Every structure is written in structure tokens, then in C-alpha cells.
Amino acid sequence: MAGAIGLGAGVIGGIMATQGAQRFDEIRQRREERREGDVTIIREPGRTIIRDDDGRAIIRRDEDQRFRDLGWQGRAERRDGETRTVFERPDGTRIVTVTDDQGRLIRRSRIGRDDREVVIIDNTLRDRPGRFADDVVVLPPPPLPIPRERYIVDAERADEDLIYETIMAPPIAAIPRRYTLDEVRYSPDLRARMRSVDIDTINFDTGSWQVTPDQAQRLAVIADSIRRVLQSSPNEVFLVEGHTDAVGSDVDNLSLSDRRAQSVAEILTRDFRIPPENLTTQGYGEQYLKVQTQGASRENRRVTLRRITPLLTGQSR
């Protein structure tokens, strides 16, 4: 996967911005595939999938698309190879996102009406890698100092206090340094240092990323816990991870899982007022099955929530 897969990073600016498709067969019909070096680039509405010859794949999206899908109007300016996009809320608060010429997120901040700035994500102090392999951090597996059911908490069996405790808990092992958002997204060894909540109260149908209104209300406890965290620390970042079962192709599953994560993030903002700038999303397809089966599994079609601020800041406690 090493060097050549980095070529795919440059296609982010060319992602089809219009989501449009409501059914998965529409997405398949609108895919465009081409070879670039020794990787395959697959473009579809709202996403770019990059796959190497060994079958490994990653998915990327426009970092600002979730804000647009929420109905926010932004203005963008390009300068010195970077794009600065500003979304303004009705109350005058501005969300500023800076991306490089490859679509990588450099910085995201919130500027209040008094012009005070709260930095949410800052990748400016790290060299921006040109290869996908540079984003993958390999660390020894951390020891598990707590029972596994408290390390990965099932939301269906947990109350708000346990969910809050889980997402606020410090890393279970030392964080050697600060990491970029892409390093966190693509490095399971890094993410494993933070406890997580499996949002198993949301059940997706096969081939669907839609969340029905009755299920959306089940996110209330998750939203309340996030809100409690943000009241004391407004710059926290939460990763919403999407997963699928093992049925279907890896490309389909990556796309489905990424859309599932975005659906949940949008509901947390639209229905429960969680600021979208404090959320980021990533799909992992069938890579991390909860139930080890190659068949259809509702338990594997899930979304996971994890606080990643300590990984981004390099703080072990």
C-alpha cells in the first residue's frame, strides 16, 4: 500500500460534491473507476475510495461536505495551495476549516462573535505525508487494565453515567506524541488506546445507511454525554466510526460504513445540537467485526463513538 496509494490523496478536491443518491444501487451506477500508478481510484457521490493491488482500501471524503449537508452555507478562498472555508452560524459564530491541495485537513477552529478562537483540530505542526503508509502508526498492543465490557461499552446496556465515564476516560496506555487526524483514522493501534462506545441501539438494514426517526431518538443518551463533555472542554473531538458486516465487496462496505457514520453524526447535530466541528467520521467497512461471521449480522452493522482528543494533542492523562 505504501507509496503509490498516496497518489489518491490528490483526488479529494475532485470528489463529486453532490451526494444525491438515496439507494446503494444508485451509488454503484454513478461510480467512476480508473488506474493511477499502482492503485485504483474509485469516485462515487461524496466519496473517493483508494484500493491497492493487494486489495487493501481506504475511503476519503470532502471535509466540509457534512456542514453543507446540514444546510450550512460556506464561503471558500484558495491561497498558497490551501483552501480556507468559513461557515457562519445564525448567531455569528464562524467555523473555519483549512485544507491543503490534497484535501487533507490542516486546521479547524471555532471563532465566536467576540473573535475569540477555539482550536478544534490542529495538524499544522506535523509534516504532511505524501504516502498513505506514512499515516499508519504501529504501536505495541496496550495492556487492558479494565474488564473488556468497560473498555468497549455497549450503549444498549449502559446508562448515561457509564457512557460519559467511557468517553471521558484517559488513554489506557501512554501516548508517545501528538498525532494528525489521518494518523488516528488509519491506525488501529492508536485508536485502541481510547475506550469506546458501540452504539448498538441503532440498527441498519442491509445495504442502508438510513436511520429511522424512532431509532434516531435512541441517540439522546449519547448526545447528552457528549454535551456534558463539551460543557467543560469545548475543543474535544469525537470520532464516529462506521462498520458493516462481511457480506458484499470491500468497496461497497467501505462506502456504506462511511455513510452510516456520517448519518449518525448529522443526527447528533441536527436533532441534538452537538456542534458538527467537534465530530469527525470514518468508515472501516468489515475490517473490525464484532461478531466473527462472514454472514449477515445486524450486530456488525453498527457505529462506534470514541473521544480522540488525547491522540491529537499527545496527552496521556
N, C-alpha and C positions, 0 to 999 in steps of 0.2 A: 504494500500500500504506500510505502514511503514517499519518494519524491514526487512521482507523477500525479498522485492524487491531489496534490496541492494545486494542480492546474485548474481543478474545478472551482477553486475559491473565486476565481475571476469571473465566473458566470453569475454571481449573485446579483449584480446590477441588472442582469438580463432576465431575472425571474419574471414570469408572467404575473403582473401585479393583480390582475382581476381574478378573484377566487372563483366566482361564477358557479362552478359545478356543485350540485347538491347530491349527486349519487356517484358511487365509485366508478361505475361503468363510464360515466361522462369523463372522469379524470383520466381513465385509461385511453379513451378515444382522443383526448387532447394532448397526450404526451408526445414529446419530440425527443428523439434519441440520436446521439452522434458520438463518434470516437474522437478523443482529444489526447494525443500521446498514447499511453497505455491504460487509459481509464475510459469508461463510458459515462457520458453526461446525459442525464435524463431530466428534461424540463417538463413540468406539468403546472397547472394553475396554482400559483402561490408557492411553489417548491422547486428546488433543484436537488436531485439525487446523484451522487458520485459513487461509481462502483468500479473496483479494480478487477483484474483478471482472476484473482483468487476468490471472487465472489463477495468480498467484504464491501460494505457500503455505508455511507453517511448521508444525512439529509441536512440541508440548509434552507433558510427562508429569509425573506426581507425582514430586517429587524424592526421596521416601522409598520409593517402590514397590520399587526394586531391593533394598533392605535387607529388605523384607517377603518378597519372592520368594525370598530366600536363607534364609528361615525365622527371621529375627530378630524378636523381639517388642519393640515400641516403646511408649512412653507419650508422650502429647502434651498440652500445655496451651496455651490461647489467652489472650493478654493484649495489650491495647493494639493490636489489629489485626495482631498477629504470632502465629505458631504455632511453638512450641518443641517439637521431637520428640527424645526421647532413646532410643537403642538401646544396650543394655548387653550386652557380651560375657561369656562364662563366666568370664574372668579378671578381671572387674571394670572393664575399660576401657569408657568411655562415648563414643558418637558423638553429638554434638549438632548438629541441623540447625534453623536458624531460617529461616522463610519469611514473606513478607508476605501481606496479604489477597488478593493476586492470584496467589499460588503461586510468586512469584519467590524464588529462593534468596538470602538475605541473608548467612548465615554458616554455615560448617560447621567443626567442630573436634573434636579427639580429646582426651579427658581421662583421664589414667592413674589407676591406683589411688592414687597419691600426690597426686592432684588437680592435677598439672601439666598445663597445657593447650597443645596444639599446634594452631595455627590452620591449616586447610587452605585454605579459601576465605573471603575477607572482602570483601563488597561494601558494607559499611556507610558507607564514606567517599564513595560516589557517590550523587548524586540518582537515585532510581529513576524511570526514564522511564515515561510513560503510553502511549507510542505505539511500535509496532514500529519505525518509521523511526528512532527515537532510539537504537535498539540497533545500527543498521548504521553501521559506521565505514568511511569511504572514505579510502584512503591510496594514494599512487603505488606502482606495482608495484616491489618491491625488486629490485635487481640480483642476479644469480645468480653468486656468486663461486666456485662449485664445479660439477663436472660434474652434469648433471641426475640421473644414476643414483645419485649420492651425496646428492642433495637429497631425492628420493623413492626410498627403498630398497625393493626387492622382497625380502620376508623369505625367499622360497624360494631366493634366490641369495646370501643373506647369512649370515655366521656371527654368533655372539653378540657378538663384539667390535665388528663394524660396526654392529649394531643398537644396542648400548649407546652407541657414539660418536654415532650419529644422534639418539637421543632425549635425549642429554645435551648436544648441541651448543648453543651460544648462538644467539640470533636472527641471521639473516643480514643484517638491517638494524636501525637504531635503533628502539626502542620509545618513542614520544613521551610516554606517560604510562601509568598503570595502567588496566586495563580490567575491566569486570564480566564475569561468566561469560556472560551473554546476548550482550554485545557480541562476545565471542570466538566464541561459537557461530554467530552470524548474520553475521559479517564475514569473507568470504574473504580480503580484503586483509590483515587481521590475522593470520589463521592461516598465510598464505603466508610469514610471517617466521620460521616454525619448520620445521625439517626433519621428515620423517615417514617412517613405515614402512608400506608396503602389505602387509597380512597376507594374501598371496595363497596361503598354504598351506591356508587354509580356503576351501572351495568350496561355495556354497549352491545348492541346487536352485531352479529357477524357482518363485516363489511361496512359498518356505520360509525360515524363519529358524532352523531346527533345525541344530545342529552334531552330527554323529555322533561316538561315542566315539573312533573311530580318528583322526578329524580333530582332536578336542579335544587330543590328545596333542601335536599339532604346534605348540601354543601354548607348549610348555615353554621354548623358547629366548626367546620374547618375555617370558614371565614371569620368567625368570632375569635378563634385562636390567633389567626394571622393579625387581626385588628389589634388584639391585646399586645402582640409583639411590637407592632408599628407605633403604638402609642408611646412606648418608651424608647424606641430606636427606629426613627423614620427612614433610615437608609438601609434597612435589611433587604436582602434579596432571596427570593424563594424560587426554586426550580420545580416546575410542573413537568413530570416525566410521563410520556405516553408509552403504553405497551400493548402488544397483541398476543394472540395465541399463535401456534405454529402452522396453522392452516394457511395456504396461499404462498405467493412468492415473497422473497425478501423485500423487493421493491414495493409491492403493494402494502406489505406490513409496515415498512418504514413510513410510508405516506399516511396510512391510517393512524398509526400511533402518534405521529406528529400533529395530525388534525385533532385527535382526541385530547391531547394535552392543551392545544390552543382553545378548544371548545370549553374546557373546564376553566382555563384562565379567563376567558371572556365572560363567563357566567359569574366568576368571583368578582369581576369588576362591574359588570352591568347590573347584576342583581344584588350584590352585597357591598358595593362601593370600595373594594380593595383597589388601591391605586395600581394601574397597569405597569407603571415603571418599576414597581417592586417585584414584579413577576417576570420570569423568563421561562421559555418552554423548550422541550426537546423530545423527539420521538426516538425510540430504540427498537421498534419492531418486536421481533420474537427473541431478542438476544437474552433477556432476563426473565425466563419463565418462572412463575410462582409455583405452578403445578407442572411437573416434568412429564408432559404428554405431547405427542405430535398431533393429537386430535383436537377437535373444537373444545374450548374451555372458557367459560364465562369468567372464571377467576383470573385467567391470564389476560383478558381484555379489560385492562384497568389503567388507572392513573395514580401516580405516586407524588407526594409532596415532600420536599427536602429544603431546609434552610442551608444556603451555601455561602453566606456572608463570610464566615471564618476562612473559607478556602480562598475567597477573593482578596481578603485582607491579610492572610497569613497569621491569624490569631488562633492560638491553640486553646485559649481559655476565654 
